[in-house]
């Protein structure tokens, strides 16, 4: 099948490469000439494990190509897959007009009988709105629209796309369903067919449910810290209940970040406002999560008399492990706050070799974890990168404690703040030469 994937950032690059890998003839389309030129050489705009190899294989097999020419990309295309990463601002509001504009621009070039499949993160009603707009402009040209909400999981994107638990697809007619089913045939037959509006709402509801789960367990964890309970034992008690289950999104730790989950909460709030319906629970999730974003800051203030002039090591700067994306990173937000307090910041991330100038001005990015830890008074494990599991008390004591000119250790206890609890099991049994602080634990270990 000839498929055009429109929008070639994270979602689009993964979608195009994976479709080509199962035998489809795929053209990636984007108006950004620099992005397309790099992709034509196999150079990616983002990092995703295994994606560079998949793109190279697609180029070599000639099942994958890239262009800025919409006429070339859409000629005789059976299906146009819209895969823009919808921009989200700092208030978690999505720039949906950007995606709508991009899709509207290619209306004149769509082939009769083709399908437009929307995966970009748009509010419920957007797909039908686009179809009506197209019909109004081209009443005599048959093109149908459908929706399959994105299921991009950074760091595991190829695995999730190629071996999905299921795929949600919203369609309005059997012919469109048959075309999409044929496209997915080499990947999966586990497709949940539903109306377009139900598919769009499923994505909103799924992200809202995950966000609610995160906020819920973090509130429980904060209470555990005050009453002597261990939130991770409570987590185990919850997940062992058959009504909840072991894979539920209940793990005490950092707040959700990145804009993805929050974006859908904002979408649903807007739907409620438009229809004069309250969304008390959904609104409270955002409030709770925003409050939990200050957990690390509160702990720093509790354990240090003052912050100005302190040296603090930050391990992990990206939005999440397995990606080099810094946008909406909770760790970067923390660094901004630390800088405002007069803290000297030393940082390390296994996927970053340099920082943008505006961050490099106040974050000293180090080439190794050991160098980031050197003479730091506090280390904050900000992401769950597997490399950070190699931290030991011996390494922390050796690198973090200051030494006088005579070689004697200066009095003081290094402090490790680990919101995710990544190191709890291995550090709980260690001697009390290290002060270890994690979400939901009743006292320092």
C-alpha positions in Angstrom: 0.0 0.0 0.0 1.2 3.5 -0.8 1.1 5.6 2.4 2.1 9.2 3.0 3.0 10.2 6.6 2.6 13.9 7.2 4.7 15.6 9.9 8.1 14.2 10.5 9.1 14.9 14.1 8.9 12.2 16.8 5.4 10.7 16.0 5.8 11.0 12.2 9.3 9.6 12.0 8.4 6.5 14.0 5.2 6.0 12.1 6.9 6.3 8.7 9.8 4.0 9.5 7.7 1.3 11.1 5.2 1.2 8.2 8.1 0.9 5.7 9.6 -1.9 7.8 6.5 -4.1 7.2 6.5 -3.6 3.4 4.4 -0.5 2.7 5.7 2.1 0.3 6.0 5.2 2.5 6.7 8.8 1.7 7.3 11.2 4.6 6.0 14.7 4.0 7.0 17.8 5.8 7.3 21.5 4.9 10.5 21.9 6.9 13.2 21.5 4.3 16.1 21.1 6.8 14.3 18.2 8.6 13.5 16.5 5.3 17.1 17.0 3.9 18.5 15.3 7.1 16.0 12.4 6.9 16.9 11.8 3.3 20.5 11.1 4.6 19.2 9.0 7.5 19.7 11.7 10.1 16.9 12.0 12.6 15.4 15.2 14.1 15.1 13.4 17.5 16.5 10.5 19.3 14.6 7.2 19.7 16.2 3.9 20.4 16.4 1.8 17.2 14.9 4.5 14.9 18.0 5.5 13.1 18.6 1.9 12.0 15.0 1.5 10.9 15.1 4.7 8.8 18.4 3.6 7.2 16.9 0.2 6.4 13.8 1.8 4.8 15.9 4.1 2.7 18.1 1.3 1.5 15.1 -0.9 0.6 13.5 2.1 -1.1 10.3 1.5 0.9 10.9 4.8 2.6 11.5 8.3 1.2 11.1 11.9 2.3 10.0 15.1 0.5 8.7 18.6 1.0 6.6 18.3 -2.3 3.0 17.6 -1.4 2.1 16.9 -5.1 4.7 14.2 -5.3 3.9 12.8 -1.9 0.1 12.5 -2.4 0.0 11.4 -6.0 -1.9 8.0 -6.0 -1.6 7.8 -2.2 -4.1 5.4 -0.7 -3.8 6.8 2.8 -2.5 10.0 4.3 -1.5 9.5 7.9 -1.4 12.9 9.8 1.2 12.5 12.5 2.2 16.0 13.6 3.3 16.3 17.2 0.8 19.0 18.3 2.7 21.9 19.9 1.8 22.5 23.6 2.6 25.7 25.4 3.6 26.1 29.1 0.0 26.3 30.1 -0.7 22.8 28.6 -2.8 24.4 25.8 -2.3 22.7 22.4 -1.8 24.7 19.2 -4.4 22.8 17.3 -4.7 25.5 14.7 -1.2 24.6 13.5 -2.2 21.0 12.7 -5.5 22.0 11.2 -3.7 24.6 9.0 -1.2 22.0 7.8 -3.8 19.5 6.8 -6.0 22.1 5.1 -3.0 23.1 3.0 -2.8 19.8 1.3 -6.6 19.4 0.5 -6.1 20.2 -3.2 -3.6 17.4 -3.7 -5.5 14.5 -2.1 -6.3 11.7 -4.5 -10.0 10.7 -5.0 -10.9 7.7 -2.9 -8.0 8.2 -0.5 -8.3 8.1 3.3 -7.0 10.8 5.7 -6.1 9.1 9.1 -5.6 11.6 11.9 -3.2 10.6 14.7 -2.1 14.1 15.9 -3.3 15.1 19.3 -6.4 17.0 18.6 -9.6 17.6 20.6 -12.7 15.6 20.1 -14.6 16.8 17.1 -11.5 17.8 15.1 -11.6 14.9 12.6 -15.3 15.5 11.6 -14.6 19.3 11.4 -11.8 18.6 8.9 -14.0 16.3 6.9 -16.7 18.9 6.7 -14.2 21.5 5.7 -12.9 19.3 2.9 -16.4 18.4 1.6 -17.3 22.1 1.6 -14.3 22.9 -0.6 -14.4 19.8 -2.8 -18.0 18.5 -2.8 -17.4 16.3 -5.9 -14.2 14.6 -4.7 -14.6 11.6 -2.5 -12.1 11.6 0.4 -12.9 10.1 3.8 -11.5 10.9 7.2 -10.7 8.6 10.2 -9.0 8.8 13.5 -6.4 6.5 15.2 -5.1 8.4 18.3 -1.4 8.4 18.7 0.1 5.9 21.1 3.7 7.2 21.1 5.7 6.2 24.1 9.1 7.9 24.1 12.0 5.4 24.5 9.8 2.5 23.5 8.1 3.9 20.4 9.1 1.3 17.9 8.2 -1.7 20.1 4.8 -0.2 21.0 4.0 0.7 17.3 5.1 -2.7 16.0 3.6 -4.8 18.8 0.7 -2.9 20.2 -1.7 -4.1 22.9 -4.4 -2.9 20.6 -5.1 -0.1 18.2 -8.0 2.3 18.5 -9.5 3.4 15.2 -12.6 5.6 14.6 -14.3 5.3 11.2 -17.7 6.1 9.7 -17.9 3.6 6.8 -16.9 0.1 5.9 -14.8 1.0 2.9 -12.6 3.2 5.0 -12.4 0.4 7.7 -11.3 -2.1 5.1 -8.4 0.1 3.8 -7.2 0.8 7.4 -7.5 -2.9 8.3 -5.4 -3.8 5.3 -2.7 -1.3 6.3 -2.5 -2.7 9.8 -2.6 -6.3 8.7 1.2 -6.8 8.8 1.3 -5.3 12.3 -1.8 -6.4 14.3 -5.4 -7.6 14.0 -6.2 -6.3 17.5 -8.2 -3.2 16.4 -10.9 -1.6 18.5 -13.3 -0.2 15.9 -15.6 2.6 17.0 -17.0 5.9 15.9 -14.6 8.8 15.2 -15.8 10.8 18.2 -15.4 7.7 20.5 -11.8 7.2 19.3 -10.9 10.8 20.0 -12.6 10.7 23.4 -10.9 7.4 24.2 -7.5 9.1 23.9 -8.6 12.0 26.2 -10.1 9.6 28.7 -7.0 7.3 28.7 -4.6 10.1 29.4 -6.9 11.6 32.0 -7.1 8.3 33.8 -3.3 7.9 33.8 -2.9 11.4 35.1 -5.5 10.8 37.8 -3.6 7.6 38.8 -0.3 9.5 39.1 -1.8 12.4 41.1 -3.7 9.9 43.4 -0.7 7.8 44.4 1.5 10.9 44.9 -1.1 12.4 47.3 -1.3 9.1 49.2 2.5 9.0 49.3 2.7 12.5 50.8 0.3 11.4 53.5 2.4 8.2 54.1 5.5 10.4 54.8 3.6 12.0 57.7 2.1 9.0 59.4 5.0 6.4 59.2 3.7 4.4 56.3 5.8 3.3 53.3 4.0 4.3 50.1 5.8 1.6 48.1 4.3 -1.0 50.4 0.9 0.6 49.9 1.5 0.5 46.2 2.2 -3.3 46.4 -1.0 -3.7 48.4 -3.0 -1.9 45.8 -1.6 -3.6 42.8 -2.1 -7.1 44.3 -5.8 -6.4 44.4 -7.4 -8.0 41.3 -9.6 -4.9 40.8 -6.5 -2.7 40.3 -3.8 -5.0 38.9 0.0 -5.0 38.7 0.3 -2.8 35.6 -1.8 0.0 36.9 -0.2 3.5 36.8 0.3 3.6 40.6 3.9 4.3 41.5 4.9 7.0 44.0 7.4 9.4 42.5 7.6 12.4 40.3 4.6 14.4 38.9 3.6 13.8 35.3 5.3 16.3 33.0 5.8 17.0 29.3 2.4 18.3 28.5 0.9 15.1 27.1 -1.3 14.0 30.0 -2.1 17.6 31.0 -3.1 18.5 27.4 -5.9 16.0 27.5 -7.1 17.2 30.9 -7.3 20.7 29.4 -9.2 19.4 26.3 -11.8 17.7 28.6 -12.1 20.8 30.7 -12.9 22.8 27.5 -15.5 20.3 26.5 -17.1 20.6 29.9 -17.1 24.4 29.7 -18.6 24.4 26.2 -21.4 22.1 27.3 -21.9 23.8 30.7 -20.8 20.6 32.6 -18.5 20.7 35.6 -15.3 18.7 35.5 -14.4 18.8 39.3 -12.3 15.7 39.4 -10.3 16.4 36.2 -9.6 20.0 37.3 -8.4 18.7 40.7 -5.9 16.4 39.0 -4.0 19.3 37.5 -4.1 21.2 40.9 -2.8 18.1 42.7 0.0 17.5 40.2 1.1 21.1 40.2 1.4 20.9 44.0 3.5 17.8 43.8 5.9 19.5 41.4 7.3 21.3 44.5 8.1 18.1 46.4 11.8 18.1 45.6 12.0 21.8 46.4 10.3 21.3 49.7 12.7 18.6 50.7 15.7 20.7 49.8 14.5 23.5 52.0 13.8 21.1 54.8 17.3 19.5 54.8 19.5 22.5 54.0 19.6 25.7 56.1 20.1 27.8 52.9 20.5 27.1 49.2 22.6 30.0 47.9 26.1 29.0 47.1 25.4 25.2 47.5 26.5 22.8 44.8 23.8 20.3 43.7 24.2 17.5 41.2 21.2 16.7 38.9 21.2 13.3 37.3 18.9 13.3 34.3 17.7 16.4 32.4 15.5 15.0 29.6 11.7 14.7 29.6 12.1 11.0 30.3 14.8 8.3 29.8 15.4 7.0 26.3 14.9 10.4 24.6 16.9 13.6 24.3 13.8 15.8 24.5 14.2 18.7 26.9 10.9 20.4 26.2 8.6 20.4 29.3 11.1 18.5 31.3 10.4 18.6 35.0 14.1 18.4 35.7 14.8 21.5 33.6 12.1 23.4 35.5 13.8 22.3 38.8 17.1 23.6 37.4 15.6 27.0 36.7 14.3 27.2 40.3 17.7 26.2 41.7 19.4 28.8 39.6 17.0 31.4 41.0 18.1 30.3 44.5 21.7 30.8 43.8 22.7 27.2 43.5 25.6 25.9 41.5 24.2 23.2 39.2 26.3 20.2 38.0 24.4 17.9 35.7 24.7 14.7 33.7 22.4 12.9 31.3 23.6 9.9 29.3 21.8 11.2 26.1 23.1 14.8 26.2 26.5 16.0 25.0 25.6 19.6 25.0 22.8 22.0 26.1 21.1 24.9 24.4 22.9 28.2 25.1 20.1 29.5 27.4 20.6 26.4 29.7 24.4 26.1 29.3 24.6 29.6 30.9 23.7 28.2 34.3 23.9 24.4 34.1 27.3 22.8 34.0 26.8 19.7 31.9 29.4 17.1 32.8 30.5 14.2 30.6 30.1 11.5 33.3 28.1 10.8 36.4 31.2 10.9 38.6 32.1 14.4 37.4 28.6 15.6 38.1 28.8 14.3 41.6 32.2 15.7 42.4 32.1 17.8 45.6 28.3 18.2 45.4 26.5 18.4 48.7 23.2 17.1 47.3 22.5 14.8 44.4 19.0 14.6 42.8 18.1 11.6 40.7 15.7 13.4 38.4 15.0 10.6 35.9 14.9 6.8 35.9 17.7 6.3 33.5 19.1 2.7 33.9 22.6 4.0 34.3 21.7 5.7 37.6 21.0 2.4 39.2 24.8 1.9 39.3 25.0 4.5 42.1 26.5 3.2 45.3 27.1 4.6 48.7 30.8 4.2 48.2 30.7 6.2 45.0 28.6 8.9 46.5 30.8 9.2 49.6 34.0 9.3 47.5 32.8 11.9 45.1 30.4 14.1 47.1 32.2 14.7 50.4 34.6 17.6 50.4 38.2 17.2 51.4 40.5 19.7 53.1 43.9 20.6 51.8 45.4 18.1 54.3 43.2 15.3 52.8 40.8 15.0 55.7 37.1 14.7 55.1 35.1 17.8 56.0 32.2 17.0 58.4 28.9 16.6 56.6 26.6 13.9 55.3 25.9 13.7 51.6 22.2 13.9 50.7 20.6 11.9 47.9 17.0 12.9 46.8 15.4 10.2 44.7 11.8 11.1 43.9 11.2 7.9 41.8 12.6 5.6 44.4 15.0 4.2 41.9 17.6 3.3 44.5 15.5 2.6 47.5 16.1 -1.2 47.6 19.9 -1.0 47.4 20.4 1.9 49.7 17.9 1.0 52.4 20.3 -1.6 53.8 23.4 0.7 53.7 24.9 2.4 56.8 23.7 5.8 57.8 26.6 7.6 56.2 24.2 8.8 53.5 20.9 10.7 53.9 18.4 9.2 51.4 15.1 10.8 50.7 12.4 9.5 48.4 8.6 10.1 47.8 6.4 8.3 50.2 9.0 7.1 52.7 8.3 8.1 56.3 11.8 9.1 57.2 15.3 9.4 55.7 17.0 6.0 55.5 
